[in-house]
Amino acid sequence: MQNDADLQMFFTKVDGSFPGRHQDLQPIITWKSSTTPISTEFRLPIPVEHSGSVIDYSFETLYNDVQFAILFEEADDSKGGGAFSGDGGVAEDRQEEVIVEPQKVESQLGPITGTIPLTRPGRLTLVWDNGQVHSWFKHKILSYSVTLHVPSLLATEKAKCGRAVNALRACVRSRDDAHSRGAEAVLERKEATSTVKRLEEELREIQVKLDGATRLAEQLGREVEDCQQREYLEGRKIQGLTFRLMPEEILIRTLSYGSVEDEWLTVCKDWLEALSPSSSGSIDDAGSHE
């Protein structure tokens, strides 16, 4: 899980890397050789896991001089602990820093010594190069002694405790901030939840009103259509009743003013058929008088 990985990286940075907890001694690690042949180049990598370490070196050669240099590759903190390129080379995205520039030394005349203090963890590499001097065609016999002085565990523990205290203070501040903000968020969530419920209730009420208004509009639409239809039918009835209530003489006289093609006469065709032949003749006579 991501949380577990984050916690592991957090405690790795706090703890650092140090060899033990139970004694206040200054560990010493030594690399020695008295018969190392050098044809072209010889490299001696020294892993440095603790800031404040010191390296002492001493070497000499048989059969003439040699070119000597010291390089340093800083540890990759992103990998935790004191990780660096582990194959003896240099990582593609990292470069070796030159601590001692390559130079020819008269190591055949006597020991060459030096001390390198290191403020960072990483890897120090001592390089003896026989291919860059005039005697490259002759093998050299190298004897060396390299000592790594690791800071006392008491100092290491003190540094770890300092990191732990700073981390603890930061964690307490972050936890208190999370608690305070969490309490505020709880109140805001309750208020937001209440608002949601209120709006949902209002929405339900509005939906009920909307459904009722929709049904009423549909009902009124049907009622409008019924009223229009009824108005038209009642108008036709009124027209027919009006003619029926007229005295026959007035009706005949009224109808005589129109031709048989008139729409209003067509409407009254039932009455025309009901009239006697004498009445029809009277209509024609009335029309001729006009």
Protein Blocks (a to p, Z undefined) as FASTA:
>chain_A
ZZlmmmmmmmmmmnopaedjkbccddddddddfbbccfkbccdddddfbghiacdddddd
eeiiaddddddddddfkngpjaccfehpacfkbccddfbdcddddfknoccddddddfbd
cdddddddfklpmklmpccddddddddddddfklmmmmmmmmmmmmmmmmmmmmmmmmmm
mmmmmmmmmmmmmmmmmmmmmmmmmmmmmmmmmmmmmmmmmmmmmmmmmmmmmmmmmmmm
mmmmpcfklmmmmmmmpcfkbmklmmmmmmmmmpcfklmmmmmmmmmmZZ
